[in-house]
């Protein structure tokens, strides 16, 4: 039988890829919980092997707690916290790292096995090699992000945090696209340059939106303007209209002024409106085109998820009264992943027209 991608990749490999996607999805979600609970700096060392085993005795816990007491976060924010409170934040950071290690085993061991057994095509080997490389980069940037909060600041640098999140989503998107190619190497497609361009625009804006969402979360910007549709009675915060506020130091020392929280919020809100406009345009034009039942289902999924995501975003902002609502913040981040998944699939089935 002639070799093709579809007959080479067996059912077990497809299941493995789906498990990988689910694990990456939850790794991003767990990372959101870790960030929103302020747990990311609880483990002060990056021990890839030894760090797999958590403290198992009172003495070991006290030692880990002593390491944490040397951080700026403890001194400036959590000074006086109890050991039980420390165990709570330690759990989420430990769980986040343990899940990452588990993904390493889930990816690498079956990858080597399938490669040895000849169950992977050359193109799939290349794609999965890129996935593994991306995973290593994401993990490395994750530690660089953590280090940024162990020296001067009492929390991780918001820009590095958002960069780490963006890389994780690139990893998720690449693995997702690879899985699309395995499950549907020759999907039933249609050629519509307008809808393809709109899909590309939607995904591009969504990627930028997620990046700024990461910065907003890292800066805890929602705490400063927990109102909607206005921002404390203003459409545009007055601080953004003051030319003196547009100083490079305000971008760096974002935790010492209202300028950056205001700027990030206005950008994040504005991009949400742009996404809604593009999404509605795709939905209306797609319905009118009457392309296929499959694409119509995707359109309804896209518009439904877009509405849910917008509602979650608004609810998260309105509930930022003194503290970030962890549950809604995590739902909002998970919603972004689902929205990305739907939009990428829609792009996959609208290939570029070949002339």
C-alpha positions as CSV (number, residue, x, y, z in Angstrom):
1,X,0.0,0.0,0.0
2,X,1.3,3.4,-0.9
3,X,2.4,5.5,2.1
4,X,0.2,8.4,3.0
5,X,-0.1,10.5,6.2
6,X,-3.6,9.2,6.8
7,X,-2.8,5.4,6.6
8,X,0.5,5.8,8.5
9,X,-0.7,7.4,11.6
10,X,-2.6,4.9,13.7
11,X,-5.4,5.4,16.2
12,X,-3.0,5.3,19.2
13,X,-0.9,8.1,17.8
14,X,-4.0,10.2,17.3
15,X,-5.1,9.6,20.9
16,X,-1.6,10.5,22.1
17,X,-1.8,13.8,20.2
18,X,-5.2,14.6,21.7
19,X,-3.9,13.9,25.2
20,X,-1.0,16.3,24.5
21,X,-3.4,19.0,23.5
22,X,-5.5,18.5,26.6
23,X,-2.4,18.6,28.8
24,X,-1.1,21.8,27.3
25,X,-4.5,23.3,27.7
26,X,-4.6,22.5,31.4
27,X,-1.0,23.6,31.9
28,X,-2.0,27.0,30.7
29,X,-5.0,27.0,33.0
30,X,-3.0,25.8,36.0
31,X,-0.5,28.5,35.2
32,X,-3.4,31.0,35.4
33,X,-4.4,29.8,38.8
34,X,-0.7,29.9,39.9
35,X,-0.4,33.5,38.7
36,X,-3.7,34.8,40.1
37,X,-3.1,33.2,43.5
38,X,0.3,34.8,43.8
39,X,1.9,31.3,44.0
40,X,4.5,31.6,41.3
41,X,7.4,32.7,43.5
42,X,6.8,30.1,46.3
43,X,9.5,27.7,44.9
44,X,12.7,29.7,44.7
45,X,14.9,27.0,42.9
46,X,14.6,25.3,39.5
47,X,15.5,21.7,40.1
48,X,14.3,19.7,37.2
49,X,14.9,16.3,38.8
50,X,15.1,16.8,42.5
51,X,12.2,19.3,42.4
52,X,9.9,16.4,41.4
53,X,9.5,15.4,45.0
54,X,7.8,17.9,47.3
55,X,8.8,18.4,51.0
56,X,7.9,15.3,52.9
57,X,8.7,16.3,56.5
58,X,8.2,19.3,58.8
59,X,11.9,20.0,58.6
60,X,11.8,20.0,54.8
61,X,8.8,22.3,54.8
62,X,10.5,24.7,57.2
63,X,13.5,24.8,55.0
64,X,11.5,25.6,51.9
65,X,9.6,28.3,53.9
66,X,12.9,29.8,54.9
67,X,14.0,30.1,51.3
68,X,10.7,31.9,50.5
69,X,11.2,34.3,53.4
70,X,14.3,35.6,51.7
71,X,12.2,36.8,48.7
72,X,10.9,40.4,48.1
73,X,7.4,39.0,47.9
74,X,7.5,37.7,51.4
75,X,9.1,40.8,52.8
76,X,6.8,43.3,51.0
77,X,3.5,41.4,50.7
78,X,3.3,38.2,52.7
79,X,5.4,38.9,55.7
80,X,4.0,37.0,58.7
81,X,2.1,34.4,56.7
82,X,1.8,31.0,58.4
83,X,3.3,27.8,57.2
84,X,-0.1,26.5,56.2
85,X,-0.7,29.6,54.0
86,X,2.7,29.0,52.5
87,X,1.8,25.4,51.7
88,X,-1.2,26.6,49.8
89,X,0.8,28.8,47.4
90,X,3.6,26.2,47.2
91,X,1.0,23.6,46.1
92,X,-0.1,25.6,43.0
93,X,3.5,26.3,41.8
94,X,4.5,22.7,42.5
95,X,1.4,21.4,40.7
96,X,2.2,23.7,37.7
97,X,5.8,22.4,37.5
98,X,4.8,18.8,38.1
99,X,2.2,19.0,35.3
100,X,5.0,20.4,33.0
101,X,7.2,17.5,33.9
102,X,4.4,15.0,33.3
103,X,3.9,16.5,29.8
104,X,7.6,15.9,29.2
105,X,7.2,12.2,29.9
106,X,3.9,12.0,28.0
107,X,5.5,13.6,24.9
108,X,9.0,12.2,24.9
109,X,8.6,8.5,25.8
110,X,5.8,7.8,23.3
111,X,7.6,9.9,20.7
112,X,10.7,7.8,20.9
113,X,8.6,4.6,20.9
114,X,6.5,5.6,17.9
115,X,9.7,6.8,16.1
116,X,11.4,3.5,16.7
117,X,8.4,1.6,15.6
118,X,8.1,3.7,12.4
119,X,4.6,5.0,13.1
120,X,5.4,8.6,12.4
121,X,5.8,10.1,9.0
122,X,8.8,12.4,8.2
123,X,6.6,15.5,8.2
124,X,5.0,14.5,11.6
125,X,8.5,13.9,13.1
126,X,9.5,17.4,12.0
127,X,6.4,18.9,13.5
128,X,6.7,17.1,16.8
129,X,10.4,18.0,17.0
130,X,9.4,21.6,16.8
131,X,6.7,21.0,19.5
132,X,9.4,19.6,21.8
133,X,11.7,22.5,21.1
134,X,9.0,25.0,21.8
135,X,8.2,23.2,25.1
136,X,11.9,23.5,26.2
137,X,11.8,27.2,25.3
138,X,8.6,27.8,27.2
139,X,10.0,26.1,30.3
140,X,13.2,28.1,30.1
141,X,11.4,31.4,29.7
142,X,9.2,30.3,32.6
143,X,12.2,30.2,34.9
144,X,13.5,33.5,33.6
145,X,10.1,34.9,34.5
146,X,10.2,33.5,38.0
147,X,13.7,34.8,38.6
148,X,12.5,38.3,37.8
149,X,10.4,38.3,41.0
150,X,13.1,36.9,43.3
151,X,15.5,39.9,43.3
152,X,13.9,43.3,43.4
153,X,10.2,43.1,42.7
154,X,7.7,41.2,45.0
155,X,6.1,39.6,41.9
156,X,7.2,38.4,38.5
157,X,7.7,40.9,35.7
158,X,4.4,41.4,33.8
159,X,6.1,41.6,30.4
160,X,8.1,38.4,30.9
161,X,4.9,36.7,32.2
162,X,3.0,37.7,29.1
163,X,5.9,36.5,26.9
164,X,5.8,33.2,28.7
165,X,2.1,32.9,28.2
166,X,2.3,33.8,24.5
167,X,5.0,31.2,23.9
168,X,2.8,28.6,25.7
169,X,-0.1,29.5,23.3
170,X,2.2,29.3,20.3
171,X,3.1,25.8,21.5
172,X,-0.6,25.0,21.9
173,X,-1.5,26.4,18.5
174,X,1.4,24.5,16.7
175,X,0.4,21.2,18.3
176,X,-3.2,21.8,17.5
177,X,-2.4,22.6,13.9
178,X,-0.2,19.4,13.7
179,X,-3.2,17.4,15.1
180,X,-5.5,18.9,12.5
181,X,-3.1,17.7,9.7
182,X,-3.1,14.2,11.2
183,X,-6.8,13.8,11.7
184,X,-7.8,15.6,8.5
185,X,-4.8,15.4,6.1
186,X,-7.2,16.2,3.2
187,X,-10.1,18.0,4.8
188,X,-13.2,19.0,2.9
189,X,-12.3,22.6,2.2
190,X,-13.6,25.6,0.4
191,X,-11.8,28.5,-1.2
192,X,-13.0,31.9,0.0
193,X,-10.2,34.5,0.1
194,X,-12.4,37.1,2.0
195,X,-13.3,34.7,4.8
196,X,-9.7,33.5,5.0
197,X,-8.4,37.1,5.3
198,X,-11.0,37.8,8.0
199,X,-10.0,34.6,9.9
200,X,-6.3,35.6,9.7
201,X,-7.2,39.1,11.0
202,X,-9.2,37.6,13.8
203,X,-6.4,35.2,14.9
204,X,-3.8,38.0,14.7
205,X,-5.9,40.4,16.8
206,X,-6.7,37.5,19.2
207,X,-3.0,36.8,19.6
208,X,-2.2,40.4,20.4
209,X,-5.2,40.5,22.8
210,X,-4.0,37.5,24.7
211,X,-0.5,39.1,25.0
212,X,-2.0,42.2,26.5
213,X,-4.3,40.1,28.6
214,X,-1.2,38.5,30.1
215,X,0.3,41.9,30.9
216,X,-3.0,43.1,32.4
217,X,-3.1,40.0,34.6
218,X,0.6,40.4,35.6
219,X,0.0,44.1,36.5
220,X,-3.3,43.3,38.3
221,X,-4.6,46.2,36.2
222,X,-8.2,45.1,36.8
223,X,-8.0,46.3,40.4
224,X,-7.5,49.9,39.4
225,X,-10.5,50.3,37.1
226,X,-13.2,47.7,38.2
227,X,-15.9,49.4,36.2
228,X,-17.5,48.9,32.8
229,X,-18.2,50.2,30.2
230,X,-16.6,53.3,31.6
231,X,-13.3,53.5,33.6
232,X,-14.3,55.2,36.9
233,X,-16.7,57.5,35.0
234,X,-14.3,58.2,32.1
235,X,-14.2,56.8,28.6
236,X,-10.4,57.3,28.5
237,X,-8.7,57.8,31.9
238,X,-7.4,61.4,32.3
239,X,-3.9,60.1,33.1
240,X,-3.5,58.9,29.6
241,X,-4.3,62.4,28.2
242,X,-1.6,63.9,30.3
243,X,1.6,64.2,28.1
244,X,3.8,64.1,31.2
245,X,2.6,60.6,32.0
246,X,4.1,59.3,28.7
247,X,7.5,58.7,30.3
248,X,9.6,55.6,29.7
249,X,10.0,55.2,33.4
250,X,6.3,54.7,33.8
251,X,6.4,51.7,31.4
252,X,9.2,50.1,33.4
253,X,8.0,51.0,36.9
254,X,4.4,50.1,36.1
255,X,3.7,49.1,39.7
256,X,4.4,52.6,41.0
257,X,1.8,54.6,39.0
258,X,-1.7,54.4,37.4
259,X,-0.5,55.1,33.9
260,X,0.3,51.5,32.8
261,X,-2.8,49.9,34.4
262,X,-4.9,52.5,32.6
263,X,-3.1,52.1,29.3
264,X,-3.2,48.3,29.4
265,X,-6.9,48.2,30.3
266,X,-7.9,50.6,27.5
267,X,-5.9,48.5,25.0
268,X,-7.4,45.3,26.2
269,X,-10.9,46.6,26.1
270,X,-10.5,48.2,22.7
271,X,-9.0,45.0,21.2
272,X,-12.0,43.1,22.6
273,X,-14.4,45.4,20.7
274,X,-12.3,44.9,17.5
275,X,-12.5,41.1,17.9
276,X,-16.3,41.3,18.3
277,X,-16.6,43.4,15.1
278,X,-14.4,41.0,13.1
279,X,-16.2,38.0,14.6
280,X,-19.6,39.3,13.8
281,X,-18.4,40.1,10.2
282,X,-17.1,36.5,9.8
283,X,-20.4,35.1,11.2
284,X,-22.7,37.2,8.9
285,X,-20.7,36.8,5.7
286,X,-20.2,33.1,6.5
287,X,-23.9,32.4,7.0
288,X,-24.7,34.3,3.8
289,X,-22.2,32.2,1.9
290,X,-23.9,29.0,2.8
291,X,-20.7,27.0,2.4
292,X,-21.3,23.8,4.4
293,X,-23.0,22.5,7.5
294,X,-19.5,21.9,9.1
295,X,-18.5,25.5,8.5
296,X,-21.9,26.8,9.7
297,X,-21.4,24.8,13.0
298,X,-18.0,26.5,13.4
299,X,-19.5,29.9,12.9
300,X,-22.0,29.3,15.7
301,X,-19.3,28.0,17.9
302,X,-17.1,31.0,17.2
303,X,-19.8,33.6,17.9
304,X,-21.1,31.8,21.0
305,X,-17.5,31.5,22.4
306,X,-16.9,35.1,21.5
307,X,-20.0,36.3,23.5
308,X,-19.1,34.0,26.4
309,X,-15.5,35.3,26.4
310,X,-16.6,38.9,26.4
311,X,-19.1,38.3,29.2
312,X,-16.3,36.6,31.3
313,X,-14.0,39.5,30.6
314,X,-16.6,42.1,31.8
315,X,-17.5,40.0,34.8
316,X,-13.8,39.6,35.8
317,X,-13.3,43.4,35.7
318,X,-16.5,44.1,37.6
319,X,-15.5,41.6,40.3
320,X,-12.0,43.1,40.8
321,X,-13.1,44.8,44.1
322,X,-10.0,44.6,46.2
323,X,-8.8,41.3,44.8
324,X,-8.7,39.5,41.5
325,X,-11.5,36.9,41.2
326,X,-9.4,33.8,40.6
327,X,-12.2,31.6,39.2
328,X,-13.4,34.1,36.6
329,X,-9.9,35.0,35.7
330,X,-9.1,31.4,35.0
331,X,-12.4,30.9,33.1
332,X,-11.5,33.9,31.0
333,X,-8.0,32.5,30.2
334,X,-9.5,29.1,29.3
335,X,-12.0,30.8,27.1
336,X,-9.2,32.5,25.1
337,X,-7.8,29.0,24.4
338,X,-11.1,27.7,23.2
339,X,-11.6,30.7,21.0
340,X,-8.2,30.2,19.6
341,X,-8.9,26.6,18.9
342,X,-12.2,27.3,17.0
343,X,-10.6,30.1,14.9
344,X,-7.6,28.0,14.0
345,X,-9.8,25.2,12.8
346,X,-11.8,27.6,10.7
347,X,-8.6,28.9,9.1
348,X,-7.5,25.3,8.5
349,X,-10.6,24.5,6.4
350,X,-10.3,27.7,4.4
351,X,-6.9,27.3,2.6
352,X,-5.2,29.9,0.5
353,X,-6.5,29.8,-3.1
354,X,-3.8,28.5,-5.4
355,X,-3.5,30.2,-8.8
